[in-house]
Amino acid sequence: MDTVLRDVRVIDGSGGPSYRADVALADGRIAEIHRETDSGPRPTAARTVEGHGLALSPGFIDMHAHSDLALLRDPGHEAKAAQGVTLEVIGQDGLSYAPVDDRTLAEVRAQITGWNGGGPGSTDIDFSWRTVGEYLDRLDHGFDGNGIAVNAAYLIPQGTVRMLTMGWDDRDATADEVARMKQLVAEGMEQGAVGLSSGLTYTPGMYASDAELTELCRVVARYEGYYCPHHRSYGAGALQAYEEMVDLTREAGCKLHLAHATMNFGVNEGRAPELLTLLDRALDGGADITLDTYPYTPGCTTLVAMLPSWASEGGPGAILARLRDDATAERLRHVMEVEGADGCHGVPIEWDRIEISGVSDPALSGYVGRTVARSAAERGEEPWVTARRILIEDRLGSTILQHVGHEENVRQIMRHRVHTGGSDGILQGDKPHPRAYGTFPQYLGKYVREEGVLALEECVAHLTSRPAARLRLPDRGLVREGYRADLVLFDPDTVAAESTFEVPRALPTGIPHVLIDGRFVMADGKRTDVLAGRSVRRTA
């Protein structure tokens, strides 16, 4: 045996009762579980870690991550490793970096620099890949051939596929274009992707019709993958947007995983039960649906995402040209402030709820940590004037916190039978959302220990076996003999998120040890130099 985890409280991920045991690891897998009630000799190994009141669970699976470039930039990646995350699902919200050609890569780099960095002119990432398979190979290579911090699974980004096929045109795809997109999705699935994502409030993916999306989902279904949409609205018409995704995937025969399944803005306060009723009705009718949430009320995205979709046709250069034109800028202001832009979920924007959390240009750092309304008042100008200036001068690279959520909605949705955890963690910016560093200990500390919203064993199942089942991983998500030794040792009495909106990069407490393939990536609360992460590819 390589390692024995001695006298630990095993919370095995099934949702069942915990038990005390010695857990022995060998060759990257769980070799023996010796319960305290078992007879016979206890296992021994070269290394022993004493439990001392610690709980042992499967590694946490982050079902919604934006670490697409961070995994290649930062070998430590403590934002996730320190939380006990052993697997992230990336390629989210319909926008990522494969499959691409040179033109598409340049455009998507510019579009989501606020999410991931890597914008035009940056040189910290080599961008040596073009296909999904090549990107996954690059993750496997990681740092000098030694891999990456944690494991990663990839969703094919539908917006990127559309961009590659037909640019930024706001129109229906032709039959030939749909056929080309279906081919790209099939190739990505064959190369190891686990499903397809969409960002249907982000251009150009949001230009796709339901018929187009259904055809792509039919391809995903052939490979037993799942569709993960950021759907068309989390504000006005949110329930209809959820129902659209349920109907679309039912028609396609495709599994559905709802990304950051929230009910936001004033129009949806207290309406979580309506969403859950909709989902229960579909589940009872045979639909295969899961969802993820993060345990916070504010959202996080880019400032440019707030614009109406017509402003983005043609790509980043066209957006900037429209912003610089006074007449078009006034039209944008009216749509956003009076009518409610589709980029802001059909709700008139409230500038006192839009906080700048990060900028690409350090010269604009004075805006960070302030709402647009506050910065505008300090300058004696209207909020749109301030927002327009930031967009232009930061070349669309600014990130925001959007304070539009409701605590009771968050609590009710996290209790649901198909709920999983997803951080939606954007790691860029001077003041990123604390969910990037705190989602999983926030569940365990605040919502389990302090407030009792979930029982501990149930919560662990939400964060481990449920997502593993959605990803069709045959040997992850449970503490079982023969399973991979992707494990977390945490203290149920002290585990807590320390990240806050004021200090968003503080690491959690109460999670001393994290293992991937039996190797300690966190030991005694410190990041080791182990790079045990690899790409996790679709199970054939």
HELIX and SHEET records of a PDB file:
HELIX    1   1 ALA A   70  ARG A   73  1                                   4    
HELIX    2   2 GLU A   78  ALA A   81  1                                   4    
HELIX    3   3 ASP A  102  GLN A  111  1                                  10    
HELIX    4   4 THR A  113  ASN A  116  1                                   4    
HELIX    5   5 VAL A  132  HIS A  141  1                                  10    
HELIX    6   6 GLN A  158  MET A  166  1                                   9    
HELIX    7   7 ALA A  175  GLU A  190  1                                  16    
HELIX    8   8 GLY A  205  TYR A  207  5                                   3    
HELIX    9   9 ASP A  210  ARG A  222  1                                  13    
HELIX   10  10 ALA A  238  ALA A  252  1                                  15    
HELIX   11  11 GLY A  266  ASN A  268  5                                   3    
HELIX   12  12 ALA A  272  ASP A  284  1                                  13    
HELIX   13  13 VAL A  304  MET A  306  5                                   3    
HELIX   14  14 SER A  309  SER A  312  5                                   4    
HELIX   15  15 PRO A  316  ARG A  324  1                                   9    
HELIX   16  16 ASP A  326  HIS A  334  1                                   9    
HELIX   17  17 VAL A  335  GLU A  339  3                                   5    
HELIX   18  18 ASP A  342  CYS A  344  5                                   3    
HELIX   19  19 TRP A  351  ARG A  353  5                                   3    
HELIX   20  20 PRO A  362  TYR A  367  5                                   6    
HELIX   21  21 VAL A  372  ARG A  379  1                                   8    
HELIX   22  22 PRO A  383  GLU A  393  1                                  11    
HELIX   23  23 GLU A  407  MET A  414  1                                   8    
HELIX   24  24 ARG A  435  GLN A  442  1                                   8    
HELIX   25  25 TYR A  443  GLU A  450  3                                   8    
HELIX   26  26 LEU A  456  LEU A  463  1                                   8    
HELIX   27  27 SER A  465  ARG A  470  1                                   6    
SHEET    1   A 4 ARG A  29  ARG A  35  0                                        
SHEET    2   A 4 TYR A  19  ALA A  26 -1                                        
SHEET    3   A 4 THR A   3  VAL A  10 -1                                        
SHEET    4   A 4 ARG A  47  GLU A  50  1                                        
SHEET    1   B 8 ARG A  29  ARG A  35  0                                        
SHEET    2   B 8 TYR A  19  ALA A  26 -1                                        
SHEET    3   B 8 THR A   3  VAL A  10 -1                                        
SHEET    4   B 8 ALA A  55  PRO A  58  1                                        
SHEET    5   B 8 LEU A 487  PHE A 490 -1                                        
SHEET    6   B 8 HIS A 513  ILE A 516 -1                                        
SHEET    7   B 8 ARG A 519  ALA A 523 -1                                        
SHEET    8   B 8 LYS A 526  ARG A 527 -1                                        
SHEET    1   C 8 PHE A  60  ASP A  62  0                                        
SHEET    2   C 8 VAL A  85  ILE A  90  1                                        
SHEET    3   C 8 ASN A 151  PRO A 157  1                                        
SHEET    4   C 8 GLY A 195  GLY A 199  1                                        
SHEET    5   C 8 TYR A 226  HIS A 230  1                                        
SHEET    6   C 8 LYS A 255  LEU A 258  1                                        
SHEET    7   C 8 ILE A 289  THR A 293  1                                        
SHEET    8   C 8 HIS A 419  GLY A 421  1                                        
SHEET    1   D 3 GLY A 299  THR A 302  0                                        
SHEET    2   D 3 THR A 399  GLN A 402 -1                                        
SHEET    3   D 3 ILE A 354  GLY A 358 -1                                        
END                                                                             
